Amino acid sequence: MTNAYVYRSETPARLVKTDDLVESAKDQIALNLAVISLGDPVDVDEIKKSPDDAVARLLGELAQVRAIADKGVAAAAVKVSLPLPGPMRLDPMLLSGLMCNLVNQGATILELDGSAYGLNAELDAADDGFTLMGLPKPEGFRLAINMGALSNWSADRLAEIAEELAADRYIFAINAGDDVSALAKLPEDSIAVLGLIDPAGGQSNDDILDLIDVAAEVLDQERLALTVRDGFDAVHADSQQKVLYQLAEVSDIFWGLAV
């Protein structure tokens, strides 16, 4: 993996629900965020009910957002999000084809939920890893795994699962005071996306920068990116725009131009 597409400021997978997907995308682009999100990830229930319908929804939304994202001076990275097949006991080959469709239709970042692997040490990620090997990899594309709370992972388990899944980006929800030493076990060519920003707001920029500094003692700052912890729910309707602005601002302060 080269560092040409690091995507420092990453909008979380889940945003406050909206009926105007295009306007949501425009708002994210206006903030100069490196990664914009469709905002309504496919969940386990939706994909178990009908994988085809779930991915068809994402494809429709992706087409709308991609059309907006491509109009900028530099096309924004667009993220789509859904669960990994392994923990759901779903046919990995079926989902492989559907995930390939998403990548081929312009998903720059494919975020897959792998948090179950941190909660259940008995789960084996080998099948998921094999499935992910077959994904197309156009220029700029990045495979991301949402690992859930960093506190759920031992260093050894993190090393094991990260090696199996071989993703480009690993996304963690991290609270102030969490032990971040396990991040050192991530593959050397991967990025740790730090979910350090509280979706409710209230943190100062300095508070967040201090938390990034702690992680930078474990991984070089060039291997770090930033996002909002766990994304947004309806209760965050009043804070979302301000927090996304802070995400872009802090990323720019820490790394320079957030790309």
KETI-932117 format. One line per 4 residues: number of its first residue (from 1); for each residue x, y, z of N, C-alpha, C, O. Coordinates in steps of 0.001 Angstrom, whole numbers, plus 500000, padded with zeros to 6 digits. Example, Ala and Ser with C-alpha at 12.3 -4.5 7.8 and 13.67 -1.06 7.14 Angstrom:
// KETI-932117
1	513190,494310,507800,512300,495500,507800,513200,496700,507800,514236,496681,508465; 512850,497750,507080,513670,498940,507140,512900,500030,507870,513409,501138,508039
This chain:
// KETI-932117
1	500842,498805,500000,500000,500000,500000,500874,501242,500000,501758,501367,500847; 500648,502167,499066,501381,503414,499051,500695,504411,499974,499588,504176,500458; 501368,505517,500205,500792,506546,501054,500127,507657,500256,499838,508719,500808; 499879,507435,498969,499273,508464,498131,497817,508712,498501,497291,509800,498266
5	497168,507716,499074,495759,507841,499428,495590,507448,500897,495126,506350,501207; 495970,508354,501792,495927,508048,503220,494559,508372,503810,494098,507684,504721; 493910,509413,503298,492568,509788,503750,492559,510027,505263,492072,509197,506030; 493100,511164,505673,493289,511438,507103,491974,511646,507851,491802,511130,508956
9	491052,512393,507260,489802,512737,507959,488669,511909,507380,488243,512138,506248; 488182,510955,508148,487206,509982,507644,485854,510150,508341,485729,509931,509546; 484851,510540,507562,483495,510588,508097,483088,509190,508549,483362,508225,507836; 482448,509046,509700,482051,507704,510153,480982,507104,509253,480316,507813,508498
13	480828,505796,509346,479866,505094,508490,478443,505544,508756,477642,505655,507827; 478120,505804,510012,476738,506121,510371,476580,507604,510682,477252,508156,511553; 475665,508230,509939,475292,509617,510176,473835,509678,510621,473104,508693,510521; 473426,510832,511109,472011,511031,511431,471197,510803,510162,471535,511339,509106
17	470135,510019,510254,469343,509673,509072,468785,510932,508413,468356,511870,509084; 468805,510924,507084,468321,512057,506314,467569,511566,505088,467838,510481,504572; 466630,512370,504634,465916,512057,503399,466599,512671,502183,466182,512439,501048; 467649,513456,502421,468339,514145,501330,469801,513725,501304,470668,514405,501853
21	470058,512601,500662,471403,512040,500613,472370,512968,499887,473524,513111,500290; 471900,513592,498825,472756,514482,498044,473193,515682,498880,474359,516074,498839; 472274,516259,499628,472621,517412,500462,473608,517013,501555,474516,517776,501884; 473431,515820,502114,474373,515325,503115,475772,515206,502526,476751,515588,503167
25	475870,514680,501311,477169,514551,500648,477782,515921,500385,478982,516114,500583; 476972,516865,499945,477477,518214,499690,478017,518847,500969,479047,519520,500948; 477319,518628,502077,477777,519174,503356,479146,518612,503732,480019,519348,504192; 479329,517314,503536,480610,516691,503863,481725,517199,502955,482837,517463,503412
29	481420,517333,501676,482418,517818,500725,482812,519252,501046,483981,519619,500935; 481833,520065,501444,482107,521465,501774,483077,521597,502944,483793,522591,503052; 483097,520602,503809,484009,520612,504955,485411,520133,504582,486314,520138,505419; 485592,519723,503337,486884,519223,502851,487324,517959,503583,488515,517746,503810
33	486354,517124,503949,486688,515837,504556,487259,514912,503491,486788,514893,502354; 488275,514150,503868,488933,513280,502896,488057,512110,502483,488141,511638,501349; 487212,511635,503401,486313,510511,503129,484900,510934,503477,484643,511393,504590; 483980,510783,502530,482581,511056,502818,481821,509737,502854,482204,508757,502214
37	480744,509739,503612,480013,508507,503899,478584,508601,503393,477981,509675,503399; 478047,507467,502952,476632,507422,502594,475762,507650,503822,474663,508194,503714; 476249,507236,504994,475592,507584,506244,474622,506574,506811,474190,506712,507956; 474264,505550,506030,473292,504557,506518,473808,503163,506182,473370,502565,505199
41	474737,502635,506987,475344,501345,506657,474338,500209,506688,473372,500242,507450; 474568,499210,505858,473773,497986,505910,474076,497284,507229,475240,497126,507596; 473037,496866,507940,473257,496143,509188,473012,494648,508983,472638,494208,507896; 473229,493890,510034,473131,492431,509942,471731,491997,509537,471582,491129,508676
45	470705,492582,510140,469332,492176,509824,468998,492425,508359,468370,491591,507708; 469417,493567,507848,469104,493902,506455,469784,492947,505486,469172,492507,504512; 471033,492628,505743,471746,491782,504790,471329,490319,504916,471375,489578,503934; 470924,489896,506114,470418,488529,506254,469074,488366,505555,468784,487304,505005
49	468264,489401,505574,466960,489346,504916,467121,489183,503417,466436,488364,502806; 468019,489953,502815,468265,489845,501376,469567,490544,501032,469593,491768,500904; 470658,489783,500879,471920,490412,500503,471817,491217,499213,472398,492296,499100; 471073,490688,498236,470947,491395,496959,470262,492745,497134,470713,493751,496586
53	469173,492765,497899,468449,494020,498106,469289,495013,498908,469273,496214,498636; 470020,494503,499895,470842,495385,500723,471914,496078,499888,472119,497286,500001; 472589,495303,499053,473646,495889,498229,473054,496746,497118,473661,497738,496717; 471876,496376,496615,471209,497213,495609,470919,498603,496175,471062,499608,495479
57	470510,498650,497447,470289,499957,498079,471571,500765,498107,471585,501944,497756; 472657,500113,498533,473932,500820,498585,474371,501290,497205,474888,502397,497063; 474169,500459,496193,474569,500839,494835,473800,502069,494364,474369,502959,493733; 472507,502117,494672,471717,503279,494293,472185,504540,494993,472301,505599,494375
61	472455,504423,496288,472928,505573,497052,474333,505978,496606,474649,507165,496522; 475164,504985,496324,476527,505262,495870,476517,506056,494570,477303,506990,494408; 475639,505696,493650,475563,506405,492370,475220,507878,492581,475787,508753,491927; 474287,508147,493499,473913,509536,493779,475081,510329,494362,475364,511446,493930
65	475749,509741,495341,476825,510447,496031,478063,510550,495156,478746,511573,495170; 478360,509507,494397,479520,509533,493506,479394,510648,492478,480380,511302,492139; 478179,510861,491984,477957,511920,490999,478277,513293,491577,478803,514161,490880; 477957,513486,492862,478271,514753,493523,479761,514845,493827,480382,515884,493608
69	480327,513761,494330,481733,513761,494739,482664,514019,493566,483715,514637,493738; 482300,513557,492382,483168,513689,491217,483165,515090,490623,483955,515379,489724; 482292,515963,491107,482207,517318,490560,483218,518268,491179,483412,519377,490682; 483856,517849,492248,484810,518723,492919,486121,518831,492164,486353,518132,491178
73	486981,519734,492654,488305,519887,492051,489069,518575,492147,489726,518155,491195; 488976,517932,493306,489544,516593,493496,488419,515692,493986,487773,515984,494992; 488191,514609,493279,487086,513716,493632,487266,513199,495055,488335,512707,495415; 486220,513313,495855,486273,512836,497235,486180,511317,497274,485564,510696,496407
77	486794,510735,498280,486659,509293,498504,485291,509021,499111,484889,509686,500066; 484576,508048,498560,483234,507715,499036,483267,506340,499692,483785,505378,499125; 482705,506265,500896,482731,505031,501679,481360,504381,501729,480346,505050,501929; 481342,503059,501543,480134,502264,501773,480448,501251,502866,481594,500836,503033
81	479417,500858,503608,479653,500057,504811,478637,498935,504939,477437,499131,504751; 479151,497747,505265,478304,496583,505493,479053,495570,506351,480256,495724,506562; 478373,494535,506854,479042,493558,507721,479923,492592,506929,479725,492384,505732; 480885,492016,507617,481632,490888,507059,480745,489643,507068,479934,489477,507979
85	480884,488769,506074,480014,487583,506020,480297,486545,507093,479368,485891,507568; 481568,486373,507494,481935,485284,508392,481145,485214,509679,480537,484180,509957; 481127,486285,510490,480395,486219,511758,478895,486000,511598,478228,485571,512539; 478356,486295,510402,476918,486126,510166,476573,484750,509620,475399,484425,509442
89	477600,483935,509351,477399,482611,508764,476702,482712,507404,475861,481879,507066; 477055,483718,506645,476518,483875,505300,477531,483394,504276,478726,483317,504560; 477052,483074,503096,477896,482567,502019,478907,483640,501615,478514,484664,501057; 480191,483433,501880,481172,484473,501556,481303,484719,500062,481606,485838,499648
93	481080,483694,499242,481227,483870,497804,480108,484740,497239,480330,485515,496308; 478899,484612,497805,477803,485475,497374,478134,486931,497680,478002,487800,496818; 478562,487190,498906,478872,488563,499276,480103,489080,498548,480228,490284,498324; 481009,488192,498178,482186,488618,497432,481782,489287,496127,482295,490350,495779
97	480857,488657,495408,480396,489241,494155,479707,490574,494357,479886,491501,493567; 478915,490672,495420,478207,491913,495697,479175,493023,496106,479006,494178,495713; 480185,492669,496894,481178,493664,497295,481992,494128,496091,482336,495306,495985; 482296,493208,495191,483014,493586,493967,482211,494596,493160,482776,495528,492588
101	480893,494414,493112,480043,495368,492403,480166,496767,492997,480230,497756,492267; 480199,496843,494321,480317,498143,494981,481635,498825,494626,481668,500024,494348; 482709,498061,494637,484019,498632,494298,484042,499074,492838,484518,500163,492520; 483529,498228,491961,483548,498549,490533,482667,499743,490189,482887,500408,489177
105	481673,500016,491026,480780,501146,490777,481222,502424,491495,480493,503415,491514; 482411,502393,492080,482969,503647,492573,483124,503804,494064,483409,504906,494531; 482946,502739,494836,483218,502829,496276,484728,502927,496476,485462,501993,496153; 485185,504048,497002,486619,504229,497217,487086,503472,498448,488173,502894,498467
109	486246,503484,499475,486539,502745,500699,485382,501798,500979,484227,502215,501064; 485703,500543,501118,484726,499533,501511,484983,499222,502971,485988,498601,503318; 484065,499657,503828,484208,499424,505267,483348,498234,505672,482135,498233,505463; 483977,497235,506247,483290,496022,506670,483377,495901,508185,484422,496170,508778
113	482289,495502,508799,482230,495429,510259,482830,494118,510746,482245,493049,510569; 483997,494215,511356,484663,493042,511912,484709,493054,513424,485507,492335,514025; 483858,493864,514053,483914,494010,515512,483625,492707,516243,484091,492515,517367; 482860,491803,515620,482533,490528,516272,483781,489714,516578,483793,488935,517531
117	484820,489884,515791,486048,489119,516024,486759,489551,517307,487527,488777,517880; 486512,490763,517755,487086,491200,519023,486279,490761,520220,486788,490724,521340; 485014,490425,519987,484121,490027,521075,484096,488521,521291,483786,488058,522388; 484416,487758,520263,484342,486298,520326,485648,485699,519825,485908,485661,518622
121	486458,485237,520751,487773,484701,520398,487693,483382,519651,488699,482914,519118; 486501,482766,519601,486346,481487,518908,486112,481661,517412,486238,480699,516654; 485779,482854,516983,485512,483083,515562,486811,483053,514765,487818,483637,515165; 486767,482369,513639,487926,482241,512754,487706,483133,511536,486666,483047,510883
125	488675,483983,511229,488529,484939,510126,489117,484441,508816,489196,485205,507855; 489533,483179,508752,490218,482689,507555,489345,482789,506310,489827,483202,505255; 488064,482416,506413,487182,482470,505243,486978,483903,504773,486990,484179,503574; 486791,484814,505724,486654,486216,505339,487929,486715,504663,487868,487431,503663
129	489064,486342,505202,490324,486765,504604,490475,486271,503182,490933,487006,502307; 490090,485019,502945,490168,484454,501595,489239,485204,500650,489602,485495,499511; 488033,485516,501133,487064,486244,500310,487585,487624,499935,487448,488052,498789; 488176,488314,500887,488629,489681,500645,489812,489740,499692,490043,490768,499055
133	490555,488660,499586,491678,488627,498651,491221,488820,497214,491987,489290,496373; 489967,488457,496928,489471,488524,495561,488875,489857,495161,488403,489999,494033; 488882,490841,496052,488304,492140,495711,489153,492864,494672,490381,492781,494712; 488515,493572,493744,489283,494426,492828,489946,495546,493608,489463,495938,494670
137	491051,496063,493087,491792,497101,493802,492177,498226,492852,493350,498387,492514; 491181,499008,492421,491495,500152,491560,492321,501192,492308,492395,501173,493536; 492933,502086,491565,493768,503109,492182,492971,503905,493209,491862,504363,492933; 493547,504060,494385,492906,504828,495438,491986,504026,496330,491607,504495,497403
141	491614,502813,495908,490703,502003,496722,491383,501545,498003,492568,501210,498013; 490606,501537,499089,491108,501040,500359,490051,500156,501026,488875,500513,501092; 490489,499010,501513,489644,498116,502297,489807,498478,503768,490923,498524,504285; 488692,498734,504436,488713,499122,505849,487891,498141,506670,486838,497680,506230
145	488371,497829,507851,487641,496972,508779,487320,497782,510029,488211,498319,510687; 486029,497857,510342,485614,498484,511598,485801,497457,512709,485086,496457,512767; 486749,497707,513574,487110,496750,514617,486324,496959,515907,486475,496184,516851; 485488,497992,515960,484752,498277,517188,485664,498885,518241,486651,499540,517909
149	485339,498671,519494,486102,499272,520594,487486,498636,520705,487611,497413,520771; 488506,499461,520724,489870,498948,520886,490007,498176,522188,490792,497232,522270; 489254,498565,523200,489342,497908,524507,488887,496451,524465,489150,495700,525404; 488210,496038,523395,487770,494645,523270,488858,493726,522727,488670,492511,522659
153	489982,494293,522347,491011,493517,521661,492249,493329,522525,492786,494291,523075; 492699,492081,522641,494038,491833,523164,495019,492049,522018,494642,491995,520847; 496261,492292,522358,497263,492517,521324,497402,491299,520417,497503,491442,519198; 497408,490105,521001,497587,488888,520202,496400,488640,519276,496581,488267,518117
157	495187,488846,519786,494001,488642,518951,493965,489661,517815,493590,489327,516691; 494348,490884,518102,494375,491908,517062,495376,491544,515974,495080,491683,514787; 496542,491086,516363,497546,490688,515377,497043,489538,514513,497254,489526,513301; 496377,488571,515141,495862,487400,514423,494822,487793,513377,494920,487393,512216
161	493827,488578,513789,492734,488933,512885,493207,489895,511803,492802,489773,510647; 494044,490835,512160,494549,491782,511164,495361,491066,510091,495297,491426,508916; 496116,490062,510490,496882,489292,509507,495954,488521,508572,496210,488442,507370; 494875,487951,509117,493934,487186,508291,493199,488092,507297,493043,487736,506129
165	492753,489251,507757,491909,490103,506916,492716,490979,505964,492218,491372,504909; 493943,491284,506326,494869,492005,505441,494242,493256,504830,494301,493459,503617; 493644,494089,505672,493009,495319,505198,494025,496456,505125,495145,496348,505625; 493604,497545,504490,494435,498739,504416,494239,499640,505625,495153,500353,506039
169	493016,499598,506195,492657,500502,507283,491899,499724,508359,491066,498869,508055; 492200,500032,509604,491507,499418,510738,490957,500547,511605,491703,501398,512088; 489630,500538,511792,488940,501628,512468,488599,501201,513897,488046,500124,514114; 488931,502048,514860,488710,501716,516268,487949,502830,516980,488173,504014,516725
173	487052,502434,517872,486444,503367,518821,487348,503413,520049,487606,502389,520681; 487826,504614,520379,488807,504760,521450,488364,505871,522394,488063,506985,521967; 488330,505551,523668,488002,506537,524693,489277,507057,525346,490301,506374,525360; 489206,508262,525882,490339,508808,526620,490716,507844,527738,489853,507368,528475
177	491996,507562,527857,492464,506650,528891,492597,505214,528445,493185,504402,529160; 492061,504872,527270,492217,503506,526761,493686,503206,526482,494442,504083,526063; 494075,501969,526718,495415,501506,526379,495482,501299,524869,494755,500463,524331; 496330,502036,524186,496413,501941,522725,497631,501146,522264,497942,501130,521073
181	498318,500492,523183,499557,499797,522822,499335,498668,521823,500243,498329,521065; 498123,498074,521811,497845,496977,520879,497916,497422,519426,498082,496584,518539; 497794,498717,519160,497881,499208,517781,499213,498845,517134,499313,498760,515910; 500220,498634,517952,501530,498260,517419,501498,496924,516695,502410,496621,515926
185	500464,496117,516925,500354,494800,516302,499739,494850,514899,499670,493822,514227; 499298,496010,514454,498727,496100,513112,499807,495897,512056,500969,496231,512288; 499438,495354,510900,500418,495175,509822,501125,496483,509489,500527,497556,509567; 502385,496392,509123,503215,497580,508960,502746,498507,507849,503048,499699,507880
189	502019,497991,506875,501591,498834,505758,500156,499320,505912,499556,499778,504939; 499594,499228,507116,498191,499597,507328,498074,500915,508095,499030,501401,508700; 496864,501470,508042,496531,502712,508734,495576,502402,509882,494640,501620,509719; 495808,503009,511030,494865,502937,512148,494016,504201,512133,494533,505311,512265
193	492712,504023,511971,491784,505156,511966,491242,505299,513386,490535,504421,513881; 491574,506391,514022,491304,506579,515440,489951,507247,515653,489764,508411,515297; 489014,506513,516231,487715,507081,516578,487802,507761,517930,487349,507222,518939; 488388,508946,517942,488674,509663,519187,487693,510789,519470,487629,511286,520594
197	486930,511196,518464,486062,512359,518624,484685,511915,519105,484068,511028,518513; 484216,512527,520164,482907,512215,520737,481813,512762,519820,481818,513953,519510; 480872,511915,519378,479814,512404,518489,478914,513457,519130,478245,514216,518430; 478900,513502,520453,478089,514500,521150,478761,515863,521204,478139,516852,521592
201	480045,515917,520810,480778,517169,520884,481283,517435,522290,481221,516569,523162; 481779,518634,522495,482228,519033,523829,483719,518936,524055,484224,519471,525042; 484443,518264,523161,485895,518197,523305,486530,519428,522665,486024,519954,521673; 487621,519872,523230,488391,520924,522577,489315,520292,521545,489598,519095,521606
205	489781,521094,520604,490753,520588,519639,491999,520072,520345,492557,519044,519962; 492430,520784,521372,493628,520364,522101,493431,519005,522765,494354,518192,522802; 492230,518755,523290,491949,517450,523899,492153,516332,522876,492776,515312,523172; 491629,516534,521685,491725,515504,520644,493164,515363,520168,493645,514249,519960
209	493850,516481,519997,495248,516429,519567,496104,515682,520581,497010,514939,520203; 495822,515875,521860,496566,515147,522896,496343,513641,522767,497274,512859,522960; 495116,513232,522444,494820,511806,522282,495520,511234,521052,495985,510094,521076; 495597,512016,519986,496339,511556,518804,497811,511396,519152,498457,510442,518720
213	498339,512328,519930,499746,512245,520338,500034,510944,521084,501094,510345,520903; 499098,510508,521918,499281,509249,522646,499389,508088,521661,500257,507228,521805; 498509,508061,520661,498567,506993,519660,499843,507080,518835,500388,506057,518421; 500323,508304,518593,501532,508494,517796,502784,508022,518519,503846,507904,517907
217	502673,507753,519806,503790,507137,520525,503885,505644,520222,504913,505014,520469; 502793,505085,519682,502751,503653,519355,502967,503425,517866,503735,502549,517469; 502286,504220,517043,502431,504153,515591,502885,505510,515074,502477,506546,515600; 503720,505509,514058,504121,506757,513430,502889,507539,512986,501913,506947,512526
221	502927,508855,513119,501757,509663,512782,501334,509507,511328,500179,509766,510989; 502250,509090,510469,501895,508873,509066,501036,507625,508883,500484,507404,507806; 500922,506812,509923,500075,505614,509861,498771,505811,510626,498092,504841,510964; 498426,507049,510896,497213,507343,511651,496257,508196,510827,496675,508999,509993
225	494974,508006,511078,493919,508858,510533,492898,509061,511646,493014,508470,512719; 491903,509894,511388,490988,510306,512454,489539,510184,512011,489207,510448,510855; 488675,509779,512945,487245,509739,512681,486478,510013,513975,487065,510310,515016; 485163,509906,513882,484275,510114,515031,483947,508764,515650,483624,507816,514934
229	484026,508670,516942,483817,507400,517642,482383,506898,517464,481433,507552,517896; 482234,505749,516834,480957,505028,516695,479922,505714,515808,478833,505168,515626; 480213,506875,515253,479258,507529,514367,478151,508255,515110,478211,508439,516326; 477133,508667,514351,476072,509522,514884,474726,508810,514894,474411,508028,513996
233	473939,509095,515926,472550,508643,516018,471635,509866,516008,472095,511005,515927; 470330,509607,516093,469355,510701,516057,469603,511729,517158,469337,512917,516972; 470109,511278,518298,470338,512204,519413,471451,513201,519110,471621,514184,519832; 472210,512952,518044,473323,513835,517697,472968,514795,516562,473857,515382,515946
237	471681,514957,516286,471270,515810,515163,471813,517230,515298,472175,517857,514301; 471869,517730,516511,472321,519106,516717,473840,519239,516736,474366,520334,516536; 474541,518155,516972,475998,518236,517098,476737,517760,515854,477922,518058,515700; 476079,517035,514969,476792,516352,513879,477625,517311,513025,478813,517066,512815
241	477031,518381,512538,477763,519263,511631,478961,519898,512318,480031,520019,511721; 478788,520303,513567,479895,520910,514309,481013,519898,514542,482192,520239,514442; 480651,518669,514847,481660,517637,515103,482396,517270,513814,483608,517057,513835; 481679,517195,512702,482347,516915,511425,483301,518053,511050,484379,517814,510506
245	482902,519270,511339,483802,520404,511114,485060,520244,511966,486171,520496,511501; 484875,519828,513208,486027,519633,514090,486925,518510,513581,488149,518601,513678; 486327,517456,513041,487107,516363,512456,488031,516893,511363,489220,516577,511341; 487482,517697,510461,488297,518261,509388,489355,519215,509936,490500,519210,509485
249	488967,520023,510903,489876,521032,511452,491047,520396,512198,492198,520783,511993; 490761,519431,513052,491830,518790,513820,492767,518012,512895,493982,518019,513093; 492210,517349,511896,493051,516627,510937,493999,517583,510231,495174,517272,510033; 493484,518748,509853,494313,519737,509172,495400,520273,510095,496528,520506,509660
253	495065,520468,511364,496060,520949,512325,497169,519917,512518,498349,520264,512548; 496787,518658,512648,497775,517631,512999,498632,517219,511801,499849,517085,511923; 498002,517020,510656,498736,516492,509499,498970,517512,508386,499653,517210,507407; 498418,518699,508523,498412,519603,507385,497180,519307,506559,496175,518841,507096
257	497235,519566,505267,496076,519339,504405,495605,517914,504572,496371,516975,504355; 494330,517738,504961,493792,516419,505321,493460,515617,504076,492349,515692,503551; 494439,514845,503609,494223,514026,502410,494519,512576,502719,494398,511721,501842
